[in-house]
Amino acid sequence: MIRRPLTEITLKLDDLQEYESFRRDQANNSSIASEMQEDTPKPLGGCTKTTEEIHNRIGYAPKKKPSGPITI
């Protein structure tokens, strides 16, 4: 592995102000979104994903076991 010198990161006042304005915008957007979501009914039980949907999402394909009797 190649060793390299440490990189110095400096925080500028402009960066801090930009970050604070971004945080304020995100807070405003989330409050607007939560107000809009209050009008829509929420499903009971939270997230209802089936096992098959989860397996498809993560790419899991279980191998089916033979259902007949085992012969040796």
PDB file of N, CA, C and O in Angstrom:
ATOM      1  N   MET A   1       0.843  -1.160   0.000  1.00  0.00           N
ATOM      2  CA  MET A   1       0.000   0.000   0.000  1.00  0.00           C
ATOM      3  C   MET A   1       0.897   1.235   0.000  1.00  0.00           C
ATOM      4  O   MET A   1       1.903   1.277   0.709  1.00  0.00           O
ATOM      5  N   ILE A   2       0.541   2.212  -0.774  1.00  0.00           N
ATOM      6  CA  ILE A   2       1.332   3.427  -0.880  1.00  0.00           C
ATOM      7  C   ILE A   2       0.914   4.391   0.222  1.00  0.00           C
ATOM      8  O   ILE A   2      -0.268   4.682   0.402  1.00  0.00           O
ATOM      9  N   ARG A   3       1.900   4.874   0.948  1.00  0.00           N
ATOM     10  CA  ARG A   3       1.643   5.874   1.982  1.00  0.00           C
ATOM     11  C   ARG A   3       1.660   7.246   1.344  1.00  0.00           C
ATOM     12  O   ARG A   3       2.496   7.528   0.486  1.00  0.00           O
ATOM     13  N   ARG A   4       0.754   8.084   1.751  1.00  0.00           N
ATOM     14  CA  ARG A   4       0.750   9.446   1.257  1.00  0.00           C
ATOM     15  C   ARG A   4       0.582  10.387   2.432  1.00  0.00           C
ATOM     16  O   ARG A   4       0.065   9.992   3.478  1.00  0.00           O
ATOM     17  N   PRO A   5       1.011  11.625   2.271  1.00  0.00           N
ATOM     18  CA  PRO A   5       0.902  12.563   3.389  1.00  0.00           C
ATOM     19  C   PRO A   5      -0.555  12.914   3.676  1.00  0.00           C
ATOM     20  O   PRO A   5      -1.409  12.826   2.794  1.00  0.00           O
ATOM     21  N   LEU A   6      -0.828  13.307   4.905  1.00  0.00           N
ATOM     22  CA  LEU A   6      -2.177  13.684   5.309  1.00  0.00           C
ATOM     23  C   LEU A   6      -2.624  14.927   4.558  1.00  0.00           C
ATOM     24  O   LEU A   6      -1.822  15.811   4.259  1.00  0.00           O
ATOM     25  N   THR A   7      -3.920  14.983   4.257  1.00  0.00           N
ATOM     26  CA  THR A   7      -4.485  16.136   3.572  1.00  0.00           C
ATOM     27  C   THR A   7      -5.106  17.055   4.605  1.00  0.00           C
ATOM     28  O   THR A   7      -5.916  16.624   5.426  1.00  0.00           O
ATOM     29  N   GLU A   8      -4.730  18.302   4.564  1.00  0.00           N
ATOM     30  CA  GLU A   8      -5.269  19.272   5.512  1.00  0.00           C
ATOM     31  C   GLU A   8      -6.545  19.875   4.933  1.00  0.00           C
ATOM     32  O   GLU A   8      -6.556  20.350   3.797  1.00  0.00           O
ATOM     33  N   ILE A   9      -7.597  19.852   5.705  1.00  0.00           N
ATOM     34  CA  ILE A   9      -8.876  20.428   5.280  1.00  0.00           C
ATOM     35  C   ILE A   9      -9.147  21.640   6.147  1.00  0.00           C
ATOM     36  O   ILE A   9      -9.156  21.547   7.374  1.00  0.00           O
ATOM     37  N   THR A  10      -9.368  22.776   5.506  1.00  0.00           N
ATOM     38  CA  THR A  10      -9.638  24.007   6.253  1.00  0.00           C
ATOM     39  C   THR A  10     -11.090  24.405   6.053  1.00  0.00           C
ATOM     40  O   THR A  10     -11.627  24.308   4.950  1.00  0.00           O
ATOM     41  N   LEU A  11     -11.707  24.847   7.116  1.00  0.00           N
ATOM     42  CA  LEU A  11     -13.093  25.287   7.077  1.00  0.00           C
ATOM     43  C   LEU A  11     -13.108  26.798   6.915  1.00  0.00           C
ATOM     44  O   LEU A  11     -12.547  27.534   7.727  1.00  0.00           O
ATOM     45  N   LYS A  12     -13.760  27.244   5.854  1.00  0.00           N
ATOM     46  CA  LYS A  12     -13.833  28.680   5.579  1.00  0.00           C
ATOM     47  C   LYS A  12     -15.182  29.209   6.064  1.00  0.00           C
ATOM     48  O   LYS A  12     -16.139  28.449   6.208  1.00  0.00           O
ATOM     49  N   LEU A  13     -15.248  30.487   6.309  1.00  0.00           N
ATOM     50  CA  LEU A  13     -16.477  31.112   6.766  1.00  0.00           C
ATOM     51  C   LEU A  13     -17.580  30.981   5.716  1.00  0.00           C
ATOM     52  O   LEU A  13     -18.746  30.790   6.062  1.00  0.00           O
ATOM     53  N   ASP A  14     -17.217  31.082   4.438  1.00  0.00           N
ATOM     54  CA  ASP A  14     -18.203  30.938   3.365  1.00  0.00           C
ATOM     55  C   ASP A  14     -18.818  29.539   3.370  1.00  0.00           C
ATOM     56  O   ASP A  14     -20.019  29.379   3.152  1.00  0.00           O
ATOM     57  N   ASP A  15     -17.982  28.532   3.620  1.00  0.00           N
ATOM     58  CA  ASP A  15     -18.482  27.161   3.674  1.00  0.00           C
ATOM     59  C   ASP A  15     -19.475  26.988   4.820  1.00  0.00           C
ATOM     60  O   ASP A  15     -20.506  26.332   4.669  1.00  0.00           O
ATOM     61  N   LEU A  16     -19.155  27.578   5.951  1.00  0.00           N
ATOM     62  CA  LEU A  16     -20.031  27.474   7.114  1.00  0.00           C
ATOM     63  C   LEU A  16     -21.363  28.169   6.866  1.00  0.00           C
ATOM     64  O   LEU A  16     -22.413  27.652   7.250  1.00  0.00           O
ATOM     65  N   GLN A  17     -21.331  29.328   6.233  1.00  0.00           N
ATOM     66  CA  GLN A  17     -22.570  30.043   5.925  1.00  0.00           C
ATOM     67  C   GLN A  17     -23.404  29.275   4.904  1.00  0.00           C
ATOM     68  O   GLN A  17     -24.629  29.223   5.011  1.00  0.00           O
ATOM     69  N   GLU A  18     -22.748  28.687   3.928  1.00  0.00           N
ATOM     70  CA  GLU A  18     -23.467  27.895   2.931  1.00  0.00           C
ATOM     71  C   GLU A  18     -24.132  26.684   3.588  1.00  0.00           C
ATOM     72  O   GLU A  18     -25.269  26.340   3.265  1.00  0.00           O
ATOM     73  N   TYR A  19     -23.413  26.042   4.511  1.00  0.00           N
ATOM     74  CA  TYR A  19     -23.952  24.889   5.226  1.00  0.00           C
ATOM     75  C   TYR A  19     -25.178  25.282   6.062  1.00  0.00           C
ATOM     76  O   TYR A  19     -26.183  24.571   6.064  1.00  0.00           O
ATOM     77  N   GLU A  20     -25.093  26.392   6.756  1.00  0.00           N
ATOM     78  CA  GLU A  20     -26.208  26.844   7.585  1.00  0.00           C
ATOM     79  C   GLU A  20     -27.434  27.168   6.733  1.00  0.00           C
ATOM     80  O   GLU A  20     -28.555  26.840   7.121  1.00  0.00           O
ATOM     81  N   SER A  21     -27.239  27.806   5.579  1.00  0.00           N
ATOM     82  CA  SER A  21     -28.378  28.108   4.703  1.00  0.00           C
ATOM     83  C   SER A  21     -28.975  26.821   4.142  1.00  0.00           C
ATOM     84  O   SER A  21     -30.192  26.713   3.989  1.00  0.00           O
ATOM     85  N   PHE A  22     -28.131  25.858   3.840  1.00  0.00           N
ATOM     86  CA  PHE A  22     -28.621  24.560   3.357  1.00  0.00           C
ATOM     87  C   PHE A  22     -29.460  23.875   4.433  1.00  0.00           C
ATOM     88  O   PHE A  22     -30.524  23.329   4.139  1.00  0.00           O
ATOM     89  N   ARG A  23     -28.985  23.901   5.677  1.00  0.00           N
ATOM     90  CA  ARG A  23     -29.724  23.286   6.787  1.00  0.00           C
ATOM     91  C   ARG A  23     -31.080  23.960   6.986  1.00  0.00           C
ATOM     92  O   ARG A  23     -32.078  23.282   7.233  1.00  0.00           O
ATOM     93  N   ARG A  24     -31.124  25.292   6.878  1.00  0.00           N
ATOM     94  CA  ARG A  24     -32.392  26.007   7.026  1.00  0.00           C
ATOM     95  C   ARG A  24     -33.357  25.621   5.913  1.00  0.00           C
ATOM     96  O   ARG A  24     -34.544  25.412   6.164  1.00  0.00           O
ATOM     97  N   ASP A  25     -32.854  25.524   4.682  1.00  0.00           N
ATOM     98  CA  ASP A  25     -33.703  25.130   3.553  1.00  0.00           C
ATOM     99  C   ASP A  25     -34.249  23.722   3.748  1.00  0.00           C
ATOM    100  O   ASP A  25     -35.423  23.463   3.482  1.00  0.00           O
ATOM    101  N   GLN A  26     -33.396  22.812   4.213  1.00  0.00           N
ATOM    102  CA  GLN A  26     -33.838  21.441   4.449  1.00  0.00           C
ATOM    103  C   GLN A  26     -34.901  21.388   5.542  1.00  0.00           C
ATOM    104  O   GLN A  26     -35.863  20.629   5.428  1.00  0.00           O
ATOM    105  N   ALA A  27     -34.741  22.173   6.582  1.00  0.00           N
ATOM    106  CA  ALA A  27     -35.725  22.197   7.668  1.00  0.00           C
ATOM    107  C   ALA A  27     -37.055  22.742   7.166  1.00  0.00           C
ATOM    108  O   ALA A  27     -38.115  22.228   7.523  1.00  0.00           O
ATOM    109  N   ASN A  28     -37.002  23.783   6.339  1.00  0.00           N
ATOM    110  CA  ASN A  28     -38.235  24.339   5.781  1.00  0.00           C
ATOM    111  C   ASN A  28     -38.922  23.338   4.866  1.00  0.00           C
ATOM    112  O   ASN A  28     -40.144  23.191   4.915  1.00  0.00           O
ATOM    113  N   ASN A  29     -38.158  22.653   4.040  1.00  0.00           N
ATOM    114  CA  ASN A  29     -38.734  21.672   3.123  1.00  0.00           C
ATOM    115  C   ASN A  29     -39.335  20.493   3.878  1.00  0.00           C
ATOM    116  O   ASN A  29     -40.381  19.976   3.487  1.00  0.00           O
ATOM    117  N   SER A  30     -38.687  20.066   4.952  1.00  0.00           N
ATOM    118  CA  SER A  30     -39.222  18.931   5.703  1.00  0.00           C
ATOM    119  C   SER A  30     -40.503  19.323   6.436  1.00  0.00           C
ATOM    120  O   SER A  30     -41.407  18.498   6.570  1.00  0.00           O
ATOM    121  N   SER A  31     -40.596  20.561   6.911  1.00  0.00           N
ATOM    122  CA  SER A  31     -41.816  20.981   7.600  1.00  0.00           C
ATOM    123  C   SER A  31     -42.979  21.085   6.612  1.00  0.00           C
ATOM    124  O   SER A  31     -44.114  20.754   6.955  1.00  0.00           O
ATOM    125  N   ILE A  32     -42.704  21.537   5.400  1.00  0.00           N
ATOM    126  CA  ILE A  32     -43.740  21.600   4.366  1.00  0.00           C
ATOM    127  C   ILE A  32     -44.182  20.198   3.973  1.00  0.00           C
ATOM    128  O   ILE A  32     -45.373  19.944   3.798  1.00  0.00           O
ATOM    129  N   ALA A  33     -43.224  19.290   3.835  1.00  0.00           N
ATOM    130  CA  ALA A  33     -43.544  17.921   3.461  1.00  0.00           C
ATOM    131  C   ALA A  33     -44.347  17.232   4.556  1.00  0.00           C
ATOM    132  O   ALA A  33     -45.261  16.461   4.259  1.00  0.00           O
ATOM    133  N   SER A  34     -44.018  17.500   5.825  1.00  0.00           N
ATOM    134  CA  SER A  34     -44.761  16.860   6.911  1.00  0.00           C
ATOM    135  C   SER A  34     -46.190  17.395   6.981  1.00  0.00           C
ATOM    136  O   SER A  34     -47.110  16.657   7.334  1.00  0.00           O
ATOM    137  N   GLU A  35     -46.385  18.683   6.644  1.00  0.00           N
ATOM    138  CA  GLU A  35     -47.737  19.228   6.623  1.00  0.00           C
ATOM    139  C   GLU A  35     -48.562  18.573   5.524  1.00  0.00           C
ATOM    140  O   GLU A  35     -49.751  18.315   5.711  1.00  0.00           O
ATOM    141  N   MET A  36     -47.948  18.306   4.392  1.00  0.00           N
ATOM    142  CA  MET A  36     -48.655  17.675   3.284  1.00  0.00           C
ATOM    143  C   MET A  36     -48.979  16.226   3.623  1.00  0.00           C
ATOM    144  O   MET A  36     -50.029  15.724   3.224  1.00  0.00           O
ATOM    145  N   GLN A  37     -48.090  15.538   4.358  1.00  0.00           N
ATOM    146  CA  GLN A  37     -48.310  14.140   4.690  1.00  0.00           C
ATOM    147  C   GLN A  37     -49.375  13.974   5.766  1.00  0.00           C
ATOM    148  O   GLN A  37     -49.969  12.902   5.872  1.00  0.00           O
ATOM    149  N   GLU A  38     -49.629  14.992   6.559  1.00  0.00           N
ATOM    150  CA  GLU A  38     -50.648  14.887   7.601  1.00  0.00           C
ATOM    151  C   GLU A  38     -52.031  14.706   7.003  1.00  0.00           C
ATOM    152  O   GLU A  38     -52.903  14.112   7.636  1.00  0.00           O
ATOM    153  N   ASP A  39     -52.248  15.208   5.792  1.00  0.00           N
ATOM    154  CA  ASP A  39     -53.546  15.086   5.148  1.00  0.00           C
ATOM    155  C   ASP A  39     -53.796  13.682   4.604  1.00  0.00           C
ATOM    156  O   ASP A  39     -54.948  13.259   4.511  1.00  0.00           O
ATOM    157  N   THR A  40     -52.746  12.958   4.246  1.00  0.00           N
ATOM    158  CA  THR A  40     -52.917  11.623   3.665  1.00  0.00           C
ATOM    159  C   THR A  40     -52.967  10.585   4.782  1.00  0.00           C
ATOM    160  O   THR A  40     -52.210  10.684   5.747  1.00  0.00           O
ATOM    161  N   PRO A  41     -53.853   9.586   4.665  1.00  0.00           N
ATOM    162  CA  PRO A  41     -53.922   8.558   5.700  1.00  0.00           C
ATOM    163  C   PRO A  41     -52.699   7.650   5.651  1.00  0.00           C
ATOM    164  O   PRO A  41     -52.188   7.344   4.574  1.00  0.00           O
ATOM    165  N   LYS A  42     -52.237   7.225   6.814  1.00  0.00           N
ATOM    166  CA  LYS A  42     -51.070   6.353   6.900  1.00  0.00           C
ATOM    167  C   LYS A  42     -51.538   4.915   7.092  1.00  0.00           C
ATOM    168  O   LYS A  42     -52.489   4.671   7.836  1.00  0.00           O
ATOM    169  N   PRO A  43     -50.883   3.958   6.431  1.00  0.00           N
ATOM    170  CA  PRO A  43     -51.273   2.564   6.606  1.00  0.00           C
ATOM    171  C   PRO A  43     -50.905   2.077   8.007  1.00  0.00           C
ATOM    172  O   PRO A  43     -49.897   2.493   8.578  1.00  0.00           O
ATOM    173  N   LEU A  44     -51.728   1.202   8.540  1.00  0.00           N
ATOM    174  CA  LEU A  44     -51.454   0.652   9.856  1.00  0.00           C
ATOM    175  C   LEU A  44     -50.343  -0.382   9.745  1.00  0.00           C
ATOM    176  O   LEU A  44     -50.257  -1.093   8.743  1.00  0.00           O
ATOM    177  N   GLY A  45     -49.510  -0.470  10.742  1.00  0.00           N
ATOM    178  CA  GLY A  45     -48.458  -1.463  10.753  1.00  0.00           C
ATOM    179  C   GLY A  45     -47.168  -0.981  10.116  1.00  0.00           C
ATOM    180  O   GLY A  45     -46.213  -1.753  10.033  1.00  0.00           O
ATOM    181  N   GLY A  46     -47.102   0.242   9.671  1.00  0.00           N
ATOM    182  CA  GLY A  46     -45.859   0.770   9.123  1.00  0.00           C
ATOM    183  C   GLY A  46     -45.537   0.202   7.761  1.00  0.00           C
ATOM    184  O   GLY A  46     -46.382   0.201   6.866  1.00  0.00           O
ATOM    185  N   CYS A  47     -44.334  -0.276   7.603  1.00  0.00           N
ATOM    186  CA  CYS A  47     -43.839  -0.779   6.317  1.00  0.00           C
ATOM    187  C   CYS A  47     -44.283  -2.227   6.139  1.00  0.00           C
ATOM    188  O   CYS A  47     -43.933  -3.091   6.944  1.00  0.00           O
ATOM    189  N   THR A  48     -45.047  -2.491   5.092  1.00  0.00           N
ATOM    190  CA  THR A  48     -45.543  -3.846   4.856  1.00  0.00           C
ATOM    191  C   THR A  48     -44.965  -4.372   3.562  1.00  0.00           C
ATOM    192  O   THR A  48     -45.606  -4.314   2.513  1.00  0.00           O
ATOM    193  N   LYS A  49     -43.756  -4.883   3.639  1.00  0.00           N
ATOM    194  CA  LYS A  49     -43.112  -5.489   2.485  1.00  0.00           C
ATOM    195  C   LYS A  49     -43.108  -6.995   2.678  1.00  0.00           C
ATOM    196  O   LYS A  49     -42.858  -7.502   3.772  1.00  0.00           O
ATOM    197  N   THR A  50     -43.386  -7.684   1.608  1.00  0.00           N
ATOM    198  CA  THR A  50     -43.368  -9.129   1.701  1.00  0.00           C
ATOM    199  C   THR A  50     -41.937  -9.621   1.603  1.00  0.00           C
ATOM    200  O   THR A  50     -41.041  -8.901   1.161  1.00  0.00           O
ATOM    201  N   THR A  51     -41.741 -10.850   2.019  1.00  0.00           N
ATOM    202  CA  THR A  51     -40.412 -11.440   1.955  1.00  0.00           C
ATOM    203  C   THR A  51     -39.934 -11.526   0.520  1.00  0.00           C
ATOM    204  O   THR A  51     -38.749 -11.337   0.245  1.00  0.00           O
ATOM    205  N   GLU A  52     -40.848 -11.809  -0.400  1.00  0.00           N
ATOM    206  CA  GLU A  52     -40.480 -11.905  -1.810  1.00  0.00           C
ATOM    207  C   GLU A  52     -39.993 -10.555  -2.350  1.00  0.00           C
ATOM    208  O   GLU A  52     -39.019 -10.509  -3.101  1.00  0.00           O
ATOM    209  N   GLU A  53     -40.660  -9.460  -1.977  1.00  0.00           N
ATOM    210  CA  GLU A  53     -40.233  -8.134  -2.417  1.00  0.00           C
ATOM    211  C   GLU A  53     -38.844  -7.803  -1.890  1.00  0.00           C
ATOM    212  O   GLU A  53     -38.021  -7.238  -2.610  1.00  0.00           O
ATOM    213  N   ILE A  54     -38.587  -8.151  -0.650  1.00  0.00           N
ATOM    214  CA  ILE A  54     -37.274  -7.894  -0.064  1.00  0.00           C
ATOM    215  C   ILE A  54     -36.207  -8.711  -0.767  1.00  0.00           C
ATOM    216  O   ILE A  54     -35.134  -8.188  -1.071  1.00  0.00           O
ATOM    217  N   HIS A  55     -36.478  -9.987  -1.034  1.00  0.00           N
ATOM    218  CA  HIS A  55     -35.517 -10.838  -1.727  1.00  0.00           C
ATOM    219  C   HIS A  55     -35.232 -10.317  -3.129  1.00  0.00           C
ATOM    220  O   HIS A  55     -34.083 -10.331  -3.568  1.00  0.00           O
ATOM    221  N   ASN A  56     -36.262  -9.857  -3.839  1.00  0.00           N
ATOM    222  CA  ASN A  56     -36.057  -9.303  -5.177  1.00  0.00           C
ATOM    223  C   ASN A  56     -35.204  -8.045  -5.119  1.00  0.00           C
ATOM    224  O   ASN A  56     -34.357  -7.828  -5.986  1.00  0.00           O
ATOM    225  N   ARG A  57     -35.421  -7.216  -4.106  1.00  0.00           N
ATOM    226  CA  ARG A  57     -34.686  -5.960  -4.003  1.00  0.00           C
ATOM    227  C   ARG A  57     -33.204  -6.196  -3.753  1.00  0.00           C
ATOM    228  O   ARG A  57     -32.362  -5.500  -4.319  1.00  0.00           O
ATOM    229  N   ILE A  58     -32.877  -7.176  -2.906  1.00  0.00           N
ATOM    230  CA  ILE A  58     -31.472  -7.410  -2.587  1.00  0.00           C
ATOM    231  C   ILE A  58     -30.831  -8.446  -3.499  1.00  0.00           C
ATOM    232  O   ILE A  58     -29.634  -8.708  -3.385  1.00  0.00           O
ATOM    233  N   GLY A  59     -31.608  -9.041  -4.403  1.00  0.00           N
ATOM    234  CA  GLY A  59     -31.045  -9.991  -5.359  1.00  0.00           C
ATOM    235  C   GLY A  59     -30.856 -11.383  -4.788  1.00  0.00           C
ATOM    236  O   GLY A  59     -30.004 -12.131  -5.268  1.00  0.00           O
ATOM    237  N   TYR A  60     -31.620 -11.747  -3.788  1.00  0.00           N
ATOM    238  CA  TYR A  60     -31.508 -13.060  -3.172  1.00  0.00           C
ATOM    239  C   TYR A  60     -32.469 -14.013  -3.863  1.00  0.00           C
ATOM    240  O   TYR A  60     -33.668 -13.744  -3.944  1.00  0.00           O
ATOM    241  N   ALA A  61     -31.947 -15.124  -4.360  1.00  0.00           N
ATOM    242  CA  ALA A  61     -32.783 -16.123  -5.012  1.00  0.00           C
ATOM    243  C   ALA A  61     -32.577 -17.461  -4.295  1.00  0.00           C
ATOM    244  O   ALA A  61     -31.656 -18.206  -4.627  1.00  0.00           O
ATOM    245  N   PRO A  62     -33.429 -17.765  -3.317  1.00  0.00           N
ATOM    246  CA  PRO A  62     -33.249 -19.022  -2.581  1.00  0.00           C
ATOM    247  C   PRO A  62     -33.524 -20.221  -3.477  1.00  0.00           C
ATOM    248  O   PRO A  62     -34.423 -20.206  -4.318  1.00  0.00           O
ATOM    249  N   LYS A  63     -32.727 -21.250  -3.273  1.00  0.00           N
ATOM    250  CA  LYS A  63     -32.924 -22.469  -4.059  1.00  0.00           C
ATOM    251  C   LYS A  63     -34.038 -23.276  -3.416  1.00  0.00           C
ATOM    252  O   LYS A  63     -34.066 -23.478  -2.202  1.00  0.00           O
ATOM    253  N   LYS A  64     -34.946 -23.728  -4.252  1.00  0.00           N
ATOM    254  CA  LYS A  64     -36.085 -24.488  -3.747  1.00  0.00           C
ATOM    255  C   LYS A  64     -35.639 -25.891  -3.371  1.00  0.00           C
ATOM    256  O   LYS A  64     -34.886 -26.534  -4.103  1.00  0.00           O
ATOM    257  N   LYS A  65     -36.109 -26.356  -2.232  1.00  0.00           N
ATOM    258  CA  LYS A  65     -35.770 -27.696  -1.762  1.00  0.00           C
ATOM    259  C   LYS A  65     -36.729 -28.685  -2.412  1.00  0.00           C
ATOM    260  O   LYS A  65     -37.903 -28.368  -2.606  1.00  0.00           O
ATOM    261  N   PRO A  66     -36.255 -29.860  -2.746  1.00  0.00           N
ATOM    262  CA  PRO A  66     -37.152 -30.861  -3.316  1.00  0.00           C
ATOM    263  C   PRO A  66     -38.185 -31.268  -2.284  1.00  0.00           C
ATOM    264  O   PRO A  66     -37.870 -31.458  -1.109  1.00  0.00           O
ATOM    265  N   SER A  67     -39.425 -31.398  -2.740  1.00  0.00           N
ATOM    266  CA  SER A  67     -40.512 -31.687  -1.808  1.00  0.00           C
ATOM    267  C   SER A  67     -40.787 -33.186  -1.671  1.00  0.00           C
ATOM    268  O   SER A  67     -41.524 -33.597  -0.774  1.00  0.00           O
ATOM    269  N   GLY A  68     -40.215 -33.990  -2.531  1.00  0.00           N
ATOM    270  CA  GLY A  68     -40.457 -35.435  -2.500  1.00  0.00           C
ATOM    271  C   GLY A  68     -39.561 -36.121  -1.488  1.00  0.00           C
ATOM    272  O   GLY A  68     -38.725 -35.485  -0.845  1.00  0.00           O
ATOM    273  N   PRO A  69     -39.743 -37.420  -1.353  1.00  0.00           N
ATOM    274  CA  PRO A  69     -38.904 -38.184  -0.412  1.00  0.00           C
ATOM    275  C   PRO A  69     -37.459 -38.242  -0.917  1.00  0.00           C
ATOM    276  O   PRO A  69     -37.205 -38.212  -2.121  1.00  0.00           O
ATOM    277  N   ILE A  70     -36.529 -38.325   0.021  1.00  0.00           N
ATOM    278  CA  ILE A  70     -35.109 -38.371  -0.305  1.00  0.00           C
ATOM    279  C   ILE A  70     -34.710 -39.823  -0.553  1.00  0.00           C
ATOM    280  O   ILE A  70     -34.963 -40.699   0.274  1.00  0.00           O
ATOM    281  N   THR A  71     -34.086 -40.063  -1.698  1.00  0.00           N
ATOM    282  CA  THR A  71     -33.616 -41.420  -2.015  1.00  0.00           C
ATOM    283  C   THR A  71     -32.095 -41.436  -2.001  1.00  0.00           C
ATOM    284  O   THR A  71     -31.438 -40.526  -2.507  1.00  0.00           O
ATOM    285  N   ILE A  72     -31.560 -42.490  -1.411  1.00  0.00           N
ATOM    286  CA  ILE A  72     -30.100 -42.573  -1.290  1.00  0.00           C
ATOM    287  C   ILE A  72     -29.554 -43.558  -2.274  1.00  0.00           C
ATOM    288  O   ILE A  72     -28.343 -43.771  -2.329  1.00  0.00           O
TER     289      ILE A  72
END
